[in-house]
Amino acid sequence: MPILYDNPVSRNGYKARLLASHLGLSLQVVSKDLRAGESRQADFLAKNAAGKVPVLELEDGTCLPESNAIVLFLAEGSALLPVDTLERAQVLRWMFFEQSQLLPNIGLARMLKLTGRDAQRPDVYAQRIEAGQDALAALDRHLAGNDWAALGRFTVADIVLYAYASVAEVAGFDMAAYPAVVAWRRRVEALPAHIASDWGFAA
Ligand SMILES: N[C@@H](CCC(=O)N[C@@H](CS)C(=O)NCC(=O)O)C(=O)O
């Protein structure tokens, strides 16, 4: 069985866990204590030179870091990842948007909040909130006319976008400004295979 090196707080790891639930895949989840620096130790750096979770380790020892690469690998051949080149590009478009505009802003704002550093670095926090608002507004405009991120159906694009869009309040965003994102989150949550977090960590 593939091993997923992960952490209960990681929304990037959650993407792989949520996808596995939708696909009925079994993963052995191994927690790395990020605060204790476990992802920066030599044995883990050999699995991912960037020193970050998640990492998927296959039965033959091959290691695949980067949440969206893991999602693409696991979803290959399933209905959640189209084969057609243009359709796939429409899905990838939102996966790149997630990495460049949602994750760095909602993700860092959330980490600053969870660790109390938002008060120590109000300038950094405010910058992430402003850029995150811009990203959420873009997603909201798109979802105002679309039930799902791409192709009019649930795909891996929704899974990766949901990971950080679903913790925006924890990061300090007022989601009342993004009603289409809120409605889409409810659609994602209503799917039968949905899991909030298999480690019971809501934030
Ligand atoms: N682009 C990467 C980001 C991975 C990432 O930032 N992981 C965080 C947890 S969500 C981490 O491992 N941080 C620990 C560290 O940087 O030492 C992905 O999507 O997987």
The ligand as a MOL file (V3000), in Angstrom:
LIG
                    3D

  0  0  0     0  0            999 V3000
M  V30 BEGIN CTAB
M  V30 COUNTS 20 19 0 0 0
M  V30 BEGIN ATOM
M  V30 1 N 3.5440 23.1320 -2.8220 0
M  V30 2 C 3.5940 22.1500 -1.7930 0
M  V30 3 C 3.5670 22.8380 -0.4350 0
M  V30 4 C 3.8360 21.8580 0.6970 0
M  V30 5 C 3.8620 22.5520 2.0520 0
M  V30 6 O 3.9350 23.7920 2.1650 0
M  V30 7 N 3.8380 21.7230 3.1180 0
M  V30 8 C 3.8370 22.2410 4.4710 0
M  V30 9 C 2.6430 21.6750 5.2360 0
M  V30 10 S 1.1050 22.0800 4.4600 0
M  V30 11 C 5.1000 21.7550 5.1900 0
M  V30 12 O 5.4780 20.6140 5.0730 0
M  V30 13 N 5.7620 22.6300 5.9650 0
M  V30 14 C 6.8570 22.2520 6.7950 0
M  V30 15 C 8.1450 22.9440 6.4390 0
M  V30 16 O 8.1640 23.7410 5.4830 0
M  V30 17 O 9.1140 22.6770 7.1450 0
M  V30 18 C 2.4130 21.1600 -1.9300 0
M  V30 19 O 1.3790 21.5600 -2.5250 0
M  V30 20 O 2.5220 20.0030 -1.5000 0
M  V30 END ATOM
M  V30 BEGIN BOND
M  V30 1 1 1 2
M  V30 2 1 2 3
M  V30 3 1 2 18
M  V30 4 1 3 4
M  V30 5 1 4 5
M  V30 6 2 5 6
M  V30 7 1 5 7
M  V30 8 1 7 8
M  V30 9 1 8 9
M  V30 10 1 8 11
M  V30 11 1 9 10
M  V30 12 2 11 12
M  V30 13 1 11 13
M  V30 14 1 13 14
M  V30 15 1 14 15
M  V30 16 2 15 16
M  V30 17 1 15 17
M  V30 18 2 18 19
M  V30 19 1 18 20
M  V30 END BOND
M  V30 END CTAB
M  END
